[in-house]
Structures are given as structure tokens and as C-alpha cells.
Amino acid sequence: MFDFLDSGQYDLLGAFWVTAKLALYSALGSLVWGTALVAMRVSPVPLMRAFGTAYVNIVRNTPLTVVIVACSFGLDQTLGITLGGGRSEDIGFRLAILGLVAYTGTFVCEALRSGINTVPPGQAEAARALGLSFTQVLRLVVLPQAFRAVVTPLANVLIALTKNTTVAAAISAAEAAVLMKEMIENEADSLFAVFALFAFGFIVLTLPTGLFLGWAAKRLAVKR
């Protein structure tokens, strides 16, 4: 059933390794960008609040494929920005990370904003009464509790991000979806085996993340 793997024609582990790196780098970038966005959304500065709100509402409601392709056409092909990549595969990989971060950061932002809403307002008021600035209140009081409150929603966002890496195939990033497309074209007699193989591969990537973050959510839950 899986005889086509014996030929050595397909670098299956290499493709999933690229997918894993794409998911990891995008997850780290999304957490940073999402935190910055949520800081803007709750900022006392009207201009920052307006930018954060507009960005989240526009990008979150734009299809991910459009965001990824816009990064490729807008940055690489129009402006010549390659993010330091030389080969087309490297450029596609880095632009895919940029697009995934720009898109997934909006969902991280909204998850964190829901966590901020669970923090009792009296804590922030007490911190301000002690003379802490907005940035200090956010960094020392609010965000630590918000992160603890939204581990489970963040886990769902990161699992969705891992599956969304397949969209990077639209700009020829050499990840698992590109190899799957090639195998579907070449192994027409083994389509079920190909689908089963890649489904299992993504389960291997996402299941440990879900189990670990589910355990972390129970350990870090804020006791009210």
C-alpha cells in the first residue's frame, strides 16, 4: 500500500521538518505580534487603539491565502524584498512565515484580549495607584494573568496555525502540502494511502501540542 515510499523519490521527513519549522517560527512570531496588538487595543492612546482595532478586524477577516500571496507579490515580486533569502524556496519560506505571523497574530490578540477581560479591574487600578505606568501595569500585572487564563484558546490557535501552514504551498514553500500535491499527481493509484500518510503526519505534529498545552492549562489555571 505504501510501496511508493521505498523508491526514495519523496523526502517525506524533510517536507514535514519544513512544516514543523514553519509552524514553530510562525507561532513564536504570532505570540510576539499578537501581544503587541493587544497592547495597542487596550492602550490609552486613541491612535494606537484605532490602528490595533482596524488591523485586527481587516486582517482577521481576510482569507489567509490572500495574505500569503500578497506577501509574495507585494514584497518579493514588486518591491524585491526577499528577507535575506537567496533561493526561491528560502524566500517562499520566509515570506510564508511573515504572512502566517501577520494573520495568526490577530487571533492571538483576540484570545489575549479575552484573557485581559478576566483580570479584575481593581488590580490594574491598585497598580496605577502605586505609580506604575500603563506599560508596567500591562507587563507586570495584567498580561501574566491573561496568558494563564487563555492557554486553551491559544492552544487552539497554534493547532490551527500548524494546519494553516499548508497554505504556504501557494507561494512554493517546500513544505508538506507541496510534496502531497506532487505525490497525488504521480501516485494516482494510491491516493488513499497518500491522504492517510499526510493526515497521520499532521496528527503527529498537532496532537502533542494539544496534549501539552491542555496539561499546561490545568497547571496554570488562575484560581478565582
QUIURNOR-V328983 format. One record per run of one state. SS is the DSSP state (h for helix, s for strand, l for the rest). FROM is the first residue (numbers start at 0). TO is the last residue. If there is no record, write none. Layout:
ss = [SS/SS]
from = [FROM/FROM]
to = [TO/TO]
This chain:
ss = [l/h/l/h/l/h/l/h/l/h/l/h/l/h/l/h/l/h/l/h/l]
from = [0/2/5/11/41/45/60/63/78/87/116/120/129/133/149/150/171/175/186/187/220]
to = [1/4/10/40/44/59/62/77/86/115/119/128/132/148/149/170/174/185/186/219/223]
